[in-house]
């Protein structure tokens, strides 16, 4: 379960890609519930407005700046206790990382998506590059570095589909230039929406968010990653903050074990009135890895395409529901047609 909270004051987004369907003040959102104050669409079948053709050649792109990891999956019955060794049932390595996951989700949803990130000159870097290309992601700004290995993560997947993850930053956390190239920032300034996470250095995120704000481009920050306070210099450029319940508890120092507790914690972040949006249940939960990334990216894609917040949230919930039914992060990202099919029956 994840969530969104708006941080910035109401303001117009004035870049030349401005979409009037994206509101001047984005509502706060949490999963599986939504905080909205506007009325729902009057379209009797609101999801008929979603098209199989997302006009890839004319739309301002989704730009994801973030991490790319090789996810090393080990399937276990339970987590080991302190000092204990347990055997894994299976093990395999797949492409992942919050940034790469979100980028591939955008690509699979047939929306023009750029990924700005770093990988090492190694087999894991090649694995990630191939996965991004296979997902239809534009890789003009993917950098390969010689002085750091590709980031990787150990994903301990339990039989109930829940996971625990340990991340080794590698190229995600080192070798970034102190000042980002103008080519990277130009891609950001021409985006429809920018997605950030905390698996890359804060100073990189700050530069990106500042550039986006200067061009009137909205920024979504996924709170997952670095276990440290979010710098105020970054927060002031963020339009939407997206934490799951664990991250929300860490950020607010409040319990988040129930919906009521989550609501109280969210109220600490903003003063907007919440409205509930039920989840779209999955028939079977196989692996929750990447579900939050899928939700965030799908929400961003729908919003930048001009859909309402309510429509975008249900689109995102459908995408995340499909994601958890397949093992692996990137392999589980759904395509546009499967999301639309689920929406017709949800």
Phi and psi in degrees as GROMACS dihedral restraints (atoms count N, CA, C in turn):
[ dihedral_restraints ]
;  ai    aj    ak    al  type     phi  dphi    fc
    3     4     5     6     1  -128.0    20    10
    4     5     6     7     1  -167.8    20    10
    6     7     8     9     1  -170.4    20    10
    7     8     9    10     1   166.0    20    10
    9    10    11    12     1  -125.8    20    10
   10    11    12    13     1   143.1    20    10
   12    13    14    15     1  -138.0    20    10
   13    14    15    16     1   135.6    20    10
   15    16    17    18     1   -81.9    20    10
   16    17    18    19     1   143.4    20    10
   18    19    20    21     1  -116.0    20    10
   19    20    21    22     1   -30.8    20    10
   21    22    23    24     1   -88.5    20    10
   22    23    24    25     1   157.5    20    10
   24    25    26    27     1   -71.7    20    10
   25    26    27    28     1   158.4    20    10
   27    28    29    30     1   -56.7    20    10
   28    29    30    31     1   134.7    20    10
   30    31    32    33     1  -159.7    20    10
   31    32    33    34     1   152.4    20    10
   33    34    35    36     1   -76.5    20    10
   34    35    36    37     1   146.1    20    10
   36    37    38    39     1  -100.0    20    10
   37    38    39    40     1   115.9    20    10
   39    40    41    42     1  -112.6    20    10
   40    41    42    43     1    15.8    20    10
   42    43    44    45     1   -73.1    20    10
   43    44    45    46     1   167.0    20    10
   45    46    47    48     1   -71.1    20    10
   46    47    48    49     1    -7.2    20    10
   48    49    50    51     1   -97.1    20    10
   49    50    51    52     1    10.0    20    10
   51    52    53    54     1   -52.4    20    10
   52    53    54    55     1   130.1    20    10
   54    55    56    57     1  -107.7    20    10
   55    56    57    58     1   115.7    20    10
   57    58    59    60     1   -62.9    20    10
   58    59    60    61     1   -16.6    20    10
   60    61    62    63     1   -77.0    20    10
   61    62    63    64     1   -17.3    20    10
   63    64    65    66     1   -86.4    20    10
   64    65    66    67     1   122.1    20    10
   66    67    68    69     1   -70.0    20    10
   67    68    69    70     1   159.0    20    10
   69    70    71    72     1   -69.7    20    10
   70    71    72    73     1   -23.0    20    10
   72    73    74    75     1  -129.4    20    10
   73    74    75    76     1   113.3    20    10
   75    76    77    78     1   -74.7    20    10
   76    77    78    79     1   137.8    20    10
   78    79    80    81     1   -74.0    20    10
   79    80    81    82     1   160.5    20    10
   81    82    83    84     1   -84.6    20    10
   82    83    84    85     1   141.4    20    10
   84    85    86    87     1  -136.9    20    10
   85    86    87    88     1   138.5    20    10
   87    88    89    90     1  -135.5    20    10
   88    89    90    91     1   156.9    20    10
   90    91    92    93     1  -102.1    20    10
   91    92    93    94     1   133.4    20    10
   93    94    95    96     1   -94.9    20    10
   94    95    96    97     1    20.2    20    10
   96    97    98    99     1  -117.2    20    10
   97    98    99   100     1   158.3    20    10
   99   100   101   102     1  -125.6    20    10
  100   101   102   103     1   139.3    20    10
  102   103   104   105     1  -104.0    20    10
  103   104   105   106     1   109.6    20    10
  105   106   107   108     1  -136.9    20    10
  106   107   108   109     1   152.4    20    10
  108   109   110   111     1  -119.6    20    10
  109   110   111   112     1   -10.1    20    10
  111   112   113   114     1   -84.8    20    10
  112   113   114   115     1   152.6    20    10
  114   115   116   117     1   -67.3    20    10
  115   116   117   118     1   157.0    20    10
  117   118   119   120     1   -72.4    20    10
  118   119   120   121     1   164.5    20    10
  120   121   122   123     1   -59.7    20    10
  121   122   123   124     1   143.8    20    10
  123   124   125   126     1   -87.3    20    10
  124   125   126   127     1    -1.2    20    10
  126   127   128   129     1   -64.8    20    10
  127   128   129   130     1   121.2    20    10
  129   130   131   132     1   -61.9    20    10
  130   131   132   133     1   -24.3    20    10
  132   133   134   135     1  -129.1    20    10
  133   134   135   136     1    78.7    20    10
  135   136   137   138     1   -60.2    20    10
  136   137   138   139     1   -24.9    20    10
  138   139   140   141     1   -86.8    20    10
  139   140   141   142     1     2.1    20    10
  141   142   143   144     1   -69.8    20    10
  142   143   144   145     1   -14.6    20    10
  144   145   146   147     1   -80.2    20    10
  145   146   147   148     1   -10.5    20    10
  147   148   149   150     1   -79.7    20    10
  148   149   150   151     1   133.3    20    10
  150   151   152   153     1  -112.4    20    10
  151   152   153   154     1   151.7    20    10
  153   154   155   156     1   -69.0    20    10
  154   155   156   157     1   -30.8    20    10
  156   157   158   159     1   -95.4    20    10
  157   158   159   160     1   114.9    20    10
  159   160   161   162     1   -96.3    20    10
  160   161   162   163     1    15.5    20    10
  162   163   164   165     1    55.1    20    10
  163   164   165   166     1    55.7    20    10
  165   166   167   168     1   -58.4    20    10
  166   167   168   169     1   -30.3    20    10
  168   169   170   171     1   -81.6    20    10
  169   170   171   172     1   -16.1    20    10
  171   172   173   174     1  -118.3    20    10
  172   173   174   175     1   -11.7    20    10
  174   175   176   177     1   -85.1    20    10
  175   176   177   178     1   144.3    20    10
  177   178   179   180     1   -63.5    20    10
  178   179   180   181     1   133.0    20    10
  180   181   182   183     1   -73.5    20    10
  181   182   183   184     1   157.8    20    10
  183   184   185   186     1   -80.0    20    10
  184   185   186   187     1   129.8    20    10
  186   187   188   189     1  -118.5    20    10
  187   188   189   190     1   120.1    20    10
  189   190   191   192     1  -108.6    20    10
  190   191   192   193     1   120.3    20    10
  192   193   194   195     1  -112.0    20    10
  193   194   195   196     1   117.0    20    10
  195   196   197   198     1   176.6    20    10
  196   197   198   199     1  -152.8    20    10
  198   199   200   201     1   -92.9    20    10
  199   200   201   202     1   155.4    20    10
  201   202   203   204     1  -137.6    20    10
  202   203   204   205     1   121.6    20    10
  204   205   206   207     1  -125.3    20    10
  205   206   207   208     1   154.4    20    10
  207   208   209   210     1   -90.5    20    10
  208   209   210   211     1   115.6    20    10
  210   211   212   213     1   -88.7    20    10
  211   212   213   214     1   116.7    20    10
  213   214   215   216     1   -96.4    20    10
  214   215   216   217     1   103.5    20    10
  216   217   218   219     1   -86.2    20    10
  217   218   219   220     1   132.6    20    10
  219   220   221   222     1  -127.8    20    10
  220   221   222   223     1   123.5    20    10
  222   223   224   225     1   -94.0    20    10
  223   224   225   226     1   121.3    20    10
  225   226   227   228     1  -131.1    20    10
  226   227   228   229     1   159.2    20    10
  228   229   230   231     1   -75.2    20    10
  229   230   231   232     1   -36.0    20    10
  231   232   233   234     1  -157.5    20    10
  232   233   234   235     1   162.6    20    10
  234   235   236   237     1   -71.9    20    10
  235   236   237   238     1   143.5    20    10
  237   238   239   240     1   -69.4    20    10
  238   239   240   241     1   147.5    20    10
  240   241   242   243     1   -79.7    20    10
  241   242   243   244     1   168.9    20    10
  243   244   245   246     1   -58.8    20    10
  244   245   246   247     1   127.5    20    10
  246   247   248   249     1    80.5    20    10
  247   248   249   250     1     3.1    20    10
  249   250   251   252     1  -101.7    20    10
  250   251   252   253     1   145.6    20    10
  252   253   254   255     1  -110.6    20    10
  253   254   255   256     1   130.6    20    10
  255   256   257   258     1  -123.6    20    10
  256   257   258   259     1   154.9    20    10
  258   259   260   261     1   -95.1    20    10
  259   260   261   262     1   142.3    20    10
  261   262   263   264     1   -90.2    20    10
  262   263   264   265     1   146.3    20    10
  264   265   266   267     1   -71.7    20    10
  265   266   267   268     1   -44.6    20    10
  267   268   269   270     1  -143.8    20    10
  268   269   270   271     1   166.4    20    10
  270   271   272   273     1  -152.5    20    10
  271   272   273   274     1   138.8    20    10
  273   274   275   276     1  -157.5    20    10
  274   275   276   277     1   160.4    20    10
  276   277   278   279     1  -114.9    20    10
  277   278   279   280     1   126.4    20    10
  279   280   281   282     1  -131.0    20    10
  280   281   282   283     1   156.8    20    10
  282   283   284   285     1   -70.9    20    10
  283   284   285   286     1   143.4    20    10
  285   286   287   288     1  -166.6    20    10
  286   287   288   289     1  -146.6    20    10
  288   289   290   291     1    96.3    20    10
  289   290   291   292     1   138.9    20    10
  291   292   293   294     1   -58.3    20    10
  292   293   294   295     1   -41.1    20    10
  294   295   296   297     1   -66.1    20    10
  295   296   297   298     1   -49.3    20    10
  297   298   299   300     1   -62.8    20    10
  298   299   300   301     1   -40.6    20    10
  300   301   302   303     1   -57.3    20    10
  301   302   303   304     1   -49.2    20    10
  303   304   305   306     1   -65.2    20    10
  304   305   306   307     1   -37.3    20    10
  306   307   308   309     1   -65.6    20    10
  307   308   309   310     1   -45.5    20    10
  309   310   311   312     1   -64.8    20    10
  310   311   312   313     1   -36.3    20    10
  312   313   314   315     1   -59.1    20    10
  313   314   315   316     1   -45.9    20    10
  315   316   317   318     1   -60.2    20    10
  316   317   318   319     1   -42.7    20    10
  318   319   320   321     1   -64.7    20    10
  319   320   321   322     1   -43.4    20    10
  321   322   323   324     1   -68.3    20    10
  322   323   324   325     1   -25.4    20    10
  324   325   326   327     1   -83.3    20    10
  325   326   327   328     1     9.7    20    10
  327   328   329   330     1    65.0    20    10
  328   329   330   331     1    34.3    20    10
  330   331   332   333     1  -111.8    20    10
  331   332   333   334     1   139.0    20    10
  333   334   335   336     1   -60.6    20    10
  334   335   336   337     1   120.2    20    10
  336   337   338   339     1  -133.9    20    10
  337   338   339   340     1   127.1    20    10
  339   340   341   342     1  -100.2    20    10
  340   341   342   343     1   144.4    20    10
  342   343   344   345     1  -117.5    20    10
  343   344   345   346     1   125.4    20    10
  345   346   347   348     1  -111.2    20    10
  346   347   348   349     1   113.4    20    10
  348   349   350   351     1  -169.2    20    10
  349   350   351   352     1  -171.1    20    10
  351   352   353   354     1  -136.4    20    10
  352   353   354   355     1   141.8    20    10
  354   355   356   357     1  -133.1    20    10
  355   356   357   358     1   164.2    20    10
  357   358   359   360     1   -90.1    20    10
  358   359   360   361     1   170.1    20    10
  360   361   362   363     1   -85.1    20    10
  361   362   363   364     1    70.9    20    10
  363   364   365   366     1  -150.6    20    10
  364   365   366   367     1   179.4    20    10
  366   367   368   369     1   -63.6    20    10
  367   368   369   370     1   -36.1    20    10
  369   370   371   372     1   -65.6    20    10
  370   371   372   373     1   -37.6    20    10
  372   373   374   375     1   -62.8    20    10
  373   374   375   376     1   -40.2    20    10
  375   376   377   378     1   -65.5    20    10
  376   377   378   379     1   -40.3    20    10
  378   379   380   381     1   -58.8    20    10
  379   380   381   382     1   -45.3    20    10
  381   382   383   384     1   -68.1    20    10
  382   383   384   385     1   -43.7    20    10
  384   385   386   387     1   -59.1    20    10
  385   386   387   388     1   -44.1    20    10
  387   388   389   390     1   -64.5    20    10
  388   389   390   391     1   -38.3    20    10
  390   391   392   393     1   -67.0    20    10
  391   392   393   394     1   -40.5    20    10
  393   394   395   396     1   -65.2    20    10
  394   395   396   397     1   -44.5    20    10
  396   397   398   399     1   -61.4    20    10
  397   398   399   400     1   -42.3    20    10
  399   400   401   402     1   -64.1    20    10
  400   401   402   403     1   -25.8    20    10
  402   403   404   405     1   -87.4    20    10
  403   404   405   406     1     3.0    20    10
  405   406   407   408     1    79.8    20    10
  406   407   408   409     1    20.3    20    10
  408   409   410   411     1   -84.3    20    10
  409   410   411   412     1   140.7    20    10
  411   412   413   414     1   -81.0    20    10
  412   413   414   415     1   123.8    20    10
  414   415   416   417     1  -113.1    20    10
  415   416   417   418     1    23.8    20    10
  417   418   419   420     1   -56.2    20    10
  418   419   420   421     1   -30.6    20    10
  420   421   422   423     1  -110.2    20    10
  421   422   423   424     1    18.7    20    10
  423   424   425   426     1   -82.7    20    10
  424   425   426   427     1   124.6    20    10
  426   427   428   429     1  -107.1    20    10
  427   428   429   430     1   135.2    20    10
  429   430   431   432     1  -104.4    20    10
  430   431   432   433     1   123.4    20    10
  432   433   434   435     1  -108.9    20    10
  433   434   435   436     1   147.4    20    10
  435   436   437   438     1   -93.6    20    10
  436   437   438   439     1   -18.1    20    10
  438   439   440   441     1  -103.9    20    10
  439   440   441   442     1    15.6    20    10
  441   442   443   444     1  -154.2    20    10
  442   443   444   445     1   144.4    20    10
  444   445   446   447     1   -75.6    20    10
  445   446   447   448     1   160.2    20    10
  447   448   449   450     1   -61.0    20    10
  448   449   450   451     1   139.8    20    10
  450   451   452   453     1   -60.8    20    10
  451   452   453   454     1   150.1    20    10
  453   454   455   456     1  -145.4    20    10
  454   455   456   457     1   162.5    20    10
  456   457   458   459     1  -138.9    20    10
  457   458   459   460     1   140.8    20    10
  459   460   461   462     1   -97.0    20    10
  460   461   462   463     1   116.0    20    10
  462   463   464   465     1  -105.3    20    10
  463   464   465   466     1   111.2    20    10
  465   466   467   468     1   -92.8    20    10
  466   467   468   469     1   104.1    20    10
  468   469   470   471     1   -99.2    20    10
  469   470   471   472     1   119.7    20    10
  471   472   473   474     1   -91.3    20    10
  472   473   474   475     1   166.6    20    10
  474   475   476   477     1   -65.1    20    10
  475   476   477   478     1   -21.9    20    10
  477   478   479   480     1   -86.5    20    10
  478   479   480   481     1     5.1    20    10
  480   481   482   483     1    91.6    20    10
  481   482   483   484     1   -11.7    20    10
  483   484   485   486     1   -76.4    20    10
  484   485   486   487     1   156.3    20    10
  486   487   488   489     1  -138.4    20    10
  487   488   489   490     1   155.7    20    10
  489   490   491   492     1  -125.1    20    10
  490   491   492   493     1   141.1    20    10
  492   493   494   495     1  -131.5    20    10
  493   494   495   496     1   135.8    20    10
  495   496   497   498     1  -117.4    20    10
  496   497   498   499     1   127.0    20    10
  498   499   500   501     1  -109.9    20    10
  499   500   501   502     1   135.4    20    10
  501   502   503   504     1  -109.2    20    10
  502   503   504   505     1   114.0    20    10
  504   505   506   507     1   -62.0    20    10
  505   506   507   508     1   -45.8    20    10
  507   508   509   510     1    54.0    20    10
  508   509   510   511     1  -133.2    20    10
  510   511   512   513     1   -64.0    20    10
  511   512   513   514     1   -17.1    20    10
  513   514   515   516     1   -67.2    20    10
  514   515   516   517     1   -29.0    20    10
  516   517   518   519     1  -110.3    20    10
  517   518   519   520     1   -11.3    20    10
  519   520   521   522     1  -127.1    20    10
  520   521   522   523     1   166.1    20    10
  522   523   524   525     1    73.6    20    10
  523   524   525   526     1     1.4    20    10
  525   526   527   528     1   -69.8    20    10
  526   527   528   529     1   137.3    20    10
  528   529   530   531     1   -65.1    20    10
  529   530   531   532     1   146.9    20    10
  531   532   533   534     1   -61.9    20    10
  532   533   534   535     1   -34.3    20    10
  534   535   536   537     1  -118.3    20    10
  535   536   537   538     1   120.3    20    10
  537   538   539   540     1   -65.8    20    10
  538   539   540   541     1   145.7    20    10
  540   541   542   543     1   -58.8    20    10
  541   542   543   544     1   146.3    20    10
  543   544   545   546     1   -60.3    20    10
  544   545   546   547     1   -30.0    20    10
  546   547   548   549     1   -63.1    20    10
  547   548   549   550     1   -39.7    20    10
  549   550   551   552     1   -64.5    20    10
  550   551   552   553     1   -45.6    20    10
  552   553   554   555     1   -67.7    20    10
  553   554   555   556     1   -30.5    20    10
  555   556   557   558     1   -67.9    20    10
  556   557   558   559     1   -38.7    20    10
  558   559   560   561     1   -60.6    20    10
  559   560   561   562     1   -42.8    20    10
  561   562   563   564     1   -61.1    20    10
  562   563   564   565     1   -45.9    20    10
  564   565   566   567     1   -66.8    20    10
  565   566   567   568     1   -21.6    20    10
  567   568   569   570     1  -101.1    20    10
  568   569   570   571     1    13.3    20    10
  570   571   572   573     1   -80.1    20    10
  571   572   573   574     1   162.6    20    10
  573   574   575   576     1   -84.7    20    10
  574   575   576   577     1   -42.9    20    10
  576   577   578   579     1  -147.3    20    10
  577   578   579   580     1   147.2    20    10
  579   580   581   582     1  -113.6    20    10
  580   581   582   583     1   133.5    20    10
  582   583   584   585     1  -109.9    20    10
  583   584   585   586     1   131.2    20    10
  585   586   587   588     1  -125.2    20    10
  586   587   588   589     1   159.0    20    10
  588   589   590   591     1  -139.4    20    10
  589   590   591   592     1   178.5    20    10
  591   592   593   594     1  -108.9    20    10
  592   593   594   595     1    35.5    20    10
  594   595   596   597     1  -105.4    20    10
  595   596   597   598     1    11.4    20    10
  597   598   599   600     1  -128.9    20    10
  598   599   600   601     1   166.3    20    10
  600   601   602   603     1   -59.8    20    10
  601   602   603   604     1   144.9    20    10
  603   604   605   606     1   -59.6    20    10
  604   605   606   607     1   -35.6    20    10
  606   607   608   609     1   -66.1    20    10
  607   608   609   610     1   -27.5    20    10
  609   610   611   612     1   -70.6    20    10
  610   611   612   613     1   -48.2    20    10
  612   613   614   615     1   -58.9    20    10
  613   614   615   616     1   -39.0    20    10
  615   616   617   618     1   -63.0    20    10
  616   617   618   619     1   -45.5    20    10
  618   619   620   621     1   -61.3    20    10
  619   620   621   622     1   -42.7    20    10
  621   622   623   624     1   -65.9    20    10
  622   623   624   625     1   -47.9    20    10
  624   625   626   627     1   -63.7    20    10
  625   626   627   628     1   -38.0    20    10
  627   628   629   630     1   -65.6    20    10
  628   629   630   631     1   -42.2    20    10
  630   631   632   633     1   -64.2    20    10
  631   632   633   634     1   -41.3    20    10
  633   634   635   636     1   -62.4    20    10
  634   635   636   637     1   -45.4    20    10
  636   637   638   639     1   -60.5    20    10
  637   638   639   640     1   -39.1    20    10
  639   640   641   642     1   -63.3    20    10
  640   641   642   643     1   -24.9    20    10
  642   643   644   645     1  -101.9    20    10
  643   644   645   646     1     4.3    20    10
  645   646   647   648     1    74.9    20    10
  646   647   648   649     1    23.3    20    10
  648   649   650   651     1   -95.5    20    10
  649   650   651   652     1   125.6    20    10
  651   652   653   654     1   -68.2    20    10
  652   653   654   655     1   148.3    20    10
  654   655   656   657     1  -124.9    20    10
  655   656   657   658     1   130.8    20    10
  657   658   659   660     1  -109.1    20    10
  658   659   660   661     1   127.6    20    10
  660   661   662   663     1  -110.0    20    10
  661   662   663   664     1   119.0    20    10
  663   664   665   666     1   -78.7    20    10
  664   665   666   667     1   124.7    20    10
  666   667   668   669     1   -75.9    20    10
  667   668   669   670     1    -7.2    20    10
  669   670   671   672     1   -71.6    20    10
  670   671   672   673     1   146.8    20    10
  672   673   674   675     1   125.5    20    10
  673   674   675   676     1  -121.0    20    10
  675   676   677   678     1   -55.9    20    10
  676   677   678   679     1   127.1    20    10
  678   679   680   681     1   -87.7    20    10
  679   680   681   682     1    74.0    20    10
  681   682   683   684     1  -157.3    20    10
  682   683   684   685     1   156.4    20    10
  684   685   686   687     1   -56.7    20    10
  685   686   687   688     1   145.2    20    10
  687   688   689   690     1   -76.6    20    10
  688   689   690   691     1   124.6    20    10
  690   691   692   693     1   -59.5    20    10
  691   692   693   694     1   140.5    20    10
  693   694   695   696     1   -61.5    20    10
  694   695   696   697     1   -29.5    20    10
  696   697   698   699     1   -64.9    20    10
  697   698   699   700     1   -27.4    20    10
  699   700   701   702     1   -84.9    20    10
  700   701   702   703     1   -45.1    20    10
  702   703   704   705     1   -56.8    20    10
  703   704   705   706     1   -35.6    20    10
  705   706   707   708     1   -69.1    20    10
  706   707   708   709     1   -12.8    20    10
  708   709   710   711     1  -106.0    20    10
  709   710   711   712     1     6.1    20    10
  711   712   713   714     1   -97.4    20    10
  712   713   714   715     1   132.3    20    10
  714   715   716   717     1   -91.4    20    10
  715   716   717   718     1   -37.8    20    10
  717   718   719   720     1  -134.4    20    10
  718   719   720   721     1   130.6    20    10
  720   721   722   723     1  -106.1    20    10
  721   722   723   724     1   131.1    20    10
  723   724   725   726     1  -121.1    20    10
  724   725   726   727     1    91.1    20    10
  726   727   728   729     1  -102.8    20    10
  727   728   729   730     1   153.8    20    10
  729   730   731   732     1   -86.3    20    10
  730   731   732   733     1  -176.9    20    10
  732   733   734   735     1   -66.0    20    10
  733   734   735   736     1   -34.9    20    10
  735   736   737   738     1   -66.6    20    10
  736   737   738   739     1   -44.4    20    10
  738   739   740   741     1   -66.9    20    10
  739   740   741   742     1   -36.4    20    10
  741   742   743   744     1   -63.8    20    10
  742   743   744   745     1   -40.1    20    10
  744   745   746   747     1   -63.1    20    10
  745   746   747   748     1   -41.8    20    10
  747   748   749   750     1   -66.3    20    10
  748   749   750   751     1   -39.7    20    10
  750   751   752   753     1   -73.5    20    10
  751   752   753   754     1   -33.1    20    10
  753   754   755   756     1  -103.9    20    10
  754   755   756   757     1   -11.5    20    10
  756   757   758   759     1    58.9    20    10
  757   758   759   760     1    38.8    20    10
  759   760   761   762     1  -129.9    20    10
  760   761   762   763     1   151.1    20    10
  762   763   764   765     1   -68.5    20    10
  763   764   765   766     1   148.2    20    10
  765   766   767   768     1  -138.7    20    10
  766   767   768   769     1    40.7    20    10
  768   769   770   771     1   -86.7    20    10
  769   770   771   772     1   -13.1    20    10
  771   772   773   774     1  -135.3    20    10
  772   773   774   775     1   166.3    20    10
  774   775   776   777     1   -61.3    20    10
  775   776   777   778     1   -39.3    20    10
  777   778   779   780     1   -62.3    20    10
  778   779   780   781     1   -41.9    20    10
  780   781   782   783     1   -67.7    20    10
  781   782   783   784     1   -39.1    20    10
  783   784   785   786     1   -61.9    20    10
  784   785   786   787     1   -42.8    20    10
  786   787   788   789     1   -60.9    20    10
  787   788   789   790     1   -40.9    20    10
  789   790   791   792     1   -65.2    20    10
  790   791   792   793     1   -39.5    20    10
  792   793   794   795     1   -67.3    20    10
  793   794   795   796     1   -40.7    20    10
  795   796   797   798     1   -64.6    20    10
  796   797   798   799     1   -38.1    20    10
  798   799   800   801     1   -60.5    20    10
  799   800   801   802     1   -25.0    20    10
  801   802   803   804     1   -71.4    20    10
  802   803   804   805     1   -21.4    20    10
  804   805   806   807     1   -91.8    20    10
  805   806   807   808     1   -24.6    20    10
  807   808   809   810     1  -158.8    20    10
  808   809   810   811     1   171.1    20    10
  810   811   812   813     1  -115.2    20    10
  811   812   813   814     1    19.7    20    10
  813   814   815   816     1   -85.2    20    10
  814   815   816   817     1   153.2    20    10
  816   817   818   819     1   -81.3    20    10
  817   818   819   820     1   125.5    20    10
  819   820   821   822     1   -78.7    20    10
  820   821   822   823     1   147.1    20    10
  822   823   824   825     1  -130.6    20    10
  823   824   825   826     1   138.1    20    10
  825   826   827   828     1   -85.2    20    10
  826   827   828   829     1   140.8    20    10
  828   829   830   831     1  -129.0    20    10
  829   830   831   832     1   110.4    20    10
  831   832   833   834     1   -61.1    20    10
  832   833   834   835     1   152.9    20    10
  834   835   836   837     1   -70.6    20    10
  835   836   837   838     1   164.1    20    10
  837   838   839   840     1  -103.8    20    10
  838   839   840   841     1   109.0    20    10
  840   841   842   843     1   -66.1    20    10
  841   842   843   844     1   144.3    20    10
  843   844   845   846     1   -90.2    20    10
  844   845   846   847     1   144.4    20    10
  846   847   848   849     1   -66.1    20    10
  847   848   849   850     1   -32.5    20    10
  849   850   851   852     1  -155.9    20    10
  850   851   852   853     1   132.5    20    10
  852   853   854   855     1   -93.8    20    10
  853   854   855   856     1   114.0    20    10
  855   856   857   858     1   -97.6    20    10
  856   857   858   859     1   -44.9    20    10
  858   859   860   861     1  -158.6    20    10
  859   860   861   862     1   120.7    20    10
  861   862   863   864     1   -86.0    20    10
  862   863   864   865     1    -3.1    20    10
  864   865   866   867     1   -59.6    20    10
  865   866   867   868     1   127.4    20    10
  867   868   869   870     1    87.4    20    10
  868   869   870   871     1    -3.1    20    10
  870   871   872   873     1   -66.0    20    10
  871   872   873   874     1   -42.8    20    10
  873   874   875   876     1   -64.8    20    10
  874   875   876   877     1   -39.3    20    10
  876   877   878   879     1   -64.1    20    10
  877   878   879   880     1   -40.1    20    10
  879   880   881   882     1   -62.6    20    10
  880   881   882   883     1   -46.0    20    10
  882   883   884   885     1   -60.1    20    10
  883   884   885   886     1   -49.6    20    10
  885   886   887   888     1   -61.7    20    10
  886   887   888   889     1   -45.9    20    10
  888   889   890   891     1   -68.0    20    10
  889   890   891   892     1   -41.2    20    10
  891   892   893   894     1   -65.2    20    10
  892   893   894   895     1   -39.4    20    10
  894   895   896   897     1   -60.3    20    10
  895   896   897   898     1   -45.1    20    10
  897   898   899   900     1   -63.9    20    10
  898   899   900   901     1   -42.9    20    10
  900   901   902   903     1   -60.3    20    10
  901   902   903   904     1   -48.9    20    10
  903   904   905   906     1   -63.2    20    10
  904   905   906   907     1   -41.6    20    10
  906   907   908   909     1   -65.0    20    10
  907   908   909   910     1   -43.9    20    10
  909   910   911   912     1   -72.1    20    10
  910   911   912   913     1   -20.2    20    10
  912   913   914   915     1   -76.8    20    10
  913   914   915   916     1    -5.8    20    10
  915   916   917   918     1   101.0    20    10
  916   917   918   919     1     7.2    20    10
  918   919   920   921     1   -76.0    20    10
  919   920   921   922     1   159.3    20    10
  921   922   923   924     1   -69.4    20    10
  922   923   924   925     1   165.7    20    10
  924   925   926   927     1   -61.7    20    10
  925   926   927   928     1   -42.4    20    10
  927   928   929   930     1   -62.6    20    10
  928   929   930   931     1   -46.8    20    10
  930   931   932   933     1   -62.5    20    10
  931   932   933   934     1   -40.4    20    10
  933   934   935   936     1   -65.1    20    10
  934   935   936   937     1   -37.6    20    10
  936   937   938   939     1   -67.7    20    10
  937   938   939   940     1   -40.6    20    10
  939   940   941   942     1   -69.6    20    10
  940   941   942   943     1   -36.8    20    10
  942   943   944   945     1   -59.5    20    10
  943   944   945   946     1   -44.7    20    10
  945   946   947   948     1   -66.3    20    10
  946   947   948   949     1   -40.9    20    10
  948   949   950   951     1   -63.1    20    10
  949   950   951   952     1   -38.5    20    10
  951   952   953   954     1   -65.2    20    10
  952   953   954   955     1   -42.8    20    10
  954   955   956   957     1   -62.1    20    10
  955   956   957   958     1   -43.8    20    10
  957   958   959   960     1   -66.6    20    10
  958   959   960   961     1   -36.3    20    10
  960   961   962   963     1   -61.5    20    10
  961   962   963   964     1   -40.9    20    10
  963   964   965   966     1   -69.4    20    10
  964   965   966   967     1   -35.1    20    10
  966   967   968   969     1   -60.4    20    10
  967   968   969   970     1   -43.8    20    10
  969   970   971   972     1   -72.9    20    10
  970   971   972   973     1    -6.0    20    10
  972   973   974   975     1   -92.3    20    10
  973   974   975   976     1     3.8    20    10
  975   976   977   978     1  -132.1    20    10
  976   977   978   979     1   140.9    20    10
  978   979   980   981     1   -74.8    20    10
  979   980   981   982     1   140.2    20    10
  981   982   983   984     1    95.5    20    10
  982   983   984   985     1   154.4    20    10
  984   985   986   987     1   -80.3    20    10
  985   986   987   988     1   -69.2    20    10
  987   988   989   990     1   -62.4    20    10
  988   989   990   991     1   -42.3    20    10
  990   991   992   993     1   -60.4    20    10
  991   992   993   994     1   -22.7    20    10
  993   994   995   996     1   -90.5    20    10
  994   995   996   997     1    -6.5    20    10
  996   997   998   999     1   -65.1    20    10
  997   998   999  1000     1   125.1    20    10
  999  1000  1001  1002     1   -80.0    20    10
 1000  1001  1002  1003     1   157.7    20    10
 1002  1003  1004  1005     1   -88.9    20    10
 1003  1004  1005  1006     1   170.1    20    10
 1005  1006  1007  1008     1   -61.4    20    10
 1006  1007  1008  1009     1   -42.9    20    10
 1008  1009  1010  1011     1   -61.7    20    10
 1009  1010  1011  1012     1   -41.6    20    10
 1011  1012  1013  1014     1   -67.2    20    10
 1012  1013  1014  1015     1   -35.2    20    10
 1014  1015  1016  1017     1   -66.2    20    10
 1015  1016  1017  1018     1   -45.0    20    10
 1017  1018  1019  1020     1   -63.8    20    10
 1018  1019  1020  1021     1   -38.5    20    10
 1020  1021  1022  1023     1   -62.4    20    10
 1021  1022  1023  1024     1   -42.4    20    10
 1023  1024  1025  1026     1   -65.3    20    10
 1024  1025  1026  1027     1   -38.9    20    10
 1026  1027  1028  1029     1   -62.7    20    10
 1027  1028  1029  1030     1   -31.5    20    10
 1029  1030  1031  1032     1   -69.1    20    10
 1030  1031  1032  1033     1   -21.6    20    10
 1032  1033  1034  1035     1  -110.8    20    10
 1033  1034  1035  1036     1   -10.2    20    10
